[in-house]
Amino acid sequence: MSTSDHEAFWSARYRDAGDDYLFGTAPNQFLAAQESSFGAGMTVLSVADGEGRNSVRLAEQGCTVTATEISAVALQKAARLAHGRHVAVDFVQADILDWQWPVEAFDAAVAIFIQFVGPDDRDRLFRKLQAAVRPGGRIFLQGYTPKQLELRTGGPAAVDNLYTAEMLRTAFAGWQIEHLREHEDSIAEGRAHVGRSALIDLIARKPA
């Protein structure tokens, strides 16, 4: 799928939600649980940020946040959310597979449900994500495991796009894995992610 097709697909989804937020306005549960890891003075990158629920929350915690998103419609909603919460976020419209990623520019990077890419693009995406974080910085990632295909409460339909603990250990070899957990939980994120879900959480620290 080309960048323009990808943008059109996601903008149509966000537009169809009307004034509602497709994935809600509350931050992702996993990210919210890591609140003590974020604070004033930190620089944070949130990739494929959607309608701003995660980047806005990080900004509320005092972080300086850059958020990338391919959909112009999602970015309009994200800007409205940030304005309503009285915070500033540097929103960047970008296809993260083609974006000119900053190098060692962030104290942390957040990647929540970015499973729209298959194995080949995923490896390249993870390398770019890892390079964007300063030595000693962390990546916070959550996704779905293959069991999600049975639960059908959100996420991609292609098993190759889903994560396993073994795959993430390989992708982050050489990093300090501070937290890696496969689990099931009930989530309620707008109307797009609702119900029992098969999840995997990762917190990894880049070598200093």
Residue pairs with C-beta under 8 A, 6 or more apart in sequence:
1 9
3 70
3 95
3 97
3 98
6 70
6 95
6 116
7 70
7 71
7 72
7 95
10 70
10 71
10 73
10 74
11 71
11 72
11 73
11 74
13 22
13 71
13 192
14 22
14 50
14 51
14 71
14 73
14 74
14 77
15 73
17 190
17 191
20 190
20 191
21 51
21 53
21 77
21 81
21 190
22 50
22 51
22 190
22 191
22 192
23 50
23 51
23 53
23 189
23 190
23 192
23 193
24 53
24 188
24 189
24 190
25 51
25 52
25 53
25 56
25 81
26 32
26 53
26 57
26 189
27 53
27 54
27 56
27 57
28 53
28 54
28 112
28 113
28 142
28 189
29 185
29 187
30 112
30 140
30 142
30 199
30 201
31 54
31 57
31 110
31 112
31 140
31 142
32 57
34 140
34 203
35 61
37 108
37 138
37 140
37 203
38 44
38 58
38 61
38 62
38 63
38 108
39 61
39 62
39 63
40 61
40 62
40 63
41 62
41 63
41 64
42 62
42 63
42 64
42 107
42 108
43 63
43 64
43 65
43 66
43 105
43 106
43 107
43 108
44 55
44 58
44 63
44 64
44 65
44 66
44 106
44 107
44 108
44 109
44 110
45 65
45 66
45 67
45 68
45 102
45 105
45 106
45 108
45 109
45 110
45 132
45 133
46 54
46 55
46 58
46 65
46 66
46 67
46 68
46 109
46 110
46 111
46 112
47 67
47 68
47 96
47 109
47 110
47 111
47 114
47 129
48 68
48 69
48 70
48 96
48 111
48 112
48 113
48 114
48 116
49 55
49 67
49 68
49 69
49 74
49 78
49 91
50 69
50 71
50 74
50 78
51 74
51 77
51 78
51 81
52 67
52 74
52 77
52 78
52 79
52 81
52 82
52 89
52 91
53 81
53 189
54 67
54 110
54 112
55 65
55 67
55 78
55 82
55 89
55 91
56 78
56 81
56 82
56 85
56 87
56 89
58 65
58 110
59 65
59 82
59 85
59 87
59 88
59 89
60 85
60 87
64 90
65 89
65 90
66 89
66 90
66 92
66 106
67 78
67 89
67 90
67 91
67 92
68 92
68 93
68 94
68 96
68 99
69 75
69 78
69 91
69 92
69 93
69 94
70 93
70 94
70 95
70 96
71 93
72 93
75 91
75 93
78 89
78 91
79 91
82 88
82 89
82 91
92 99
96 114
96 125
96 128
97 117
97 121
97 124
97 125
99 128
101 128
101 129
101 131
101 132
102 132
103 131
103 132
104 131
104 132
104 133
104 134
104 135
105 132
105 134
106 132
106 133
106 134
106 137
107 133
107 134
107 137
107 138
108 133
108 137
108 138
108 139
108 140
109 129
109 132
109 133
109 137
109 138
109 139
109 140
110 139
110 140
110 141
111 129
111 139
111 140
111 141
111 142
112 140
112 141
112 142
113 142
113 143
113 144
113 154
113 155
113 193
114 125
114 141
114 143
115 143
115 144
115 155
115 156
115 161
115 162
115 163
116 156
116 161
117 125
117 161
118 158
118 160
118 161
119 160
122 161
122 171
123 171
126 171
126 172
129 139
130 139
130 172
130 175
130 206
133 139
133 206
134 206
135 206
135 207
135 208
136 205
136 206
136 207
136 208
137 205
137 206
138 178
138 203
138 204
138 205
138 206
139 172
139 175
139 202
139 203
139 204
139 206
140 202
140 203
141 168
141 201
141 202
141 203
141 204
142 199
142 200
142 201
142 202
143 155
143 162
143 163
143 199
143 200
144 154
144 155
144 156
144 162
144 163
144 197
144 198
144 199
144 200
145 162
145 163
145 164
145 182
145 198
145 199
145 200
146 159
146 162
146 164
146 198
147 184
147 198
148 154
148 155
148 162
148 197
148 198
148 199
149 157
149 159
149 162
150 198
151 184
151 195
151 196
151 197
151 198
153 187
153 193
153 194
153 195
153 196
153 197
154 187
154 189
154 192
154 193
154 194
154 195
154 197
155 162
155 193
155 197
156 162
163 200
164 182
164 200
165 180
165 182
165 200
168 180
168 200
168 202
169 177
169 180
172 202
172 204
174 207
175 204
175 205
175 206
175 207
176 204
176 205
176 207
177 202
177 203
177 204
178 203
178 204
178 205
179 201
179 202
179 203
180 200
180 201
180 202
180 203
181 200
181 201
182 198
182 199
182 200
183 199
183 200
183 201
184 196
184 197
184 198
184 199
185 196
185 197
185 199
186 195
186 196
186 197
187 193
187 194
187 195
187 197
187 199
188 194
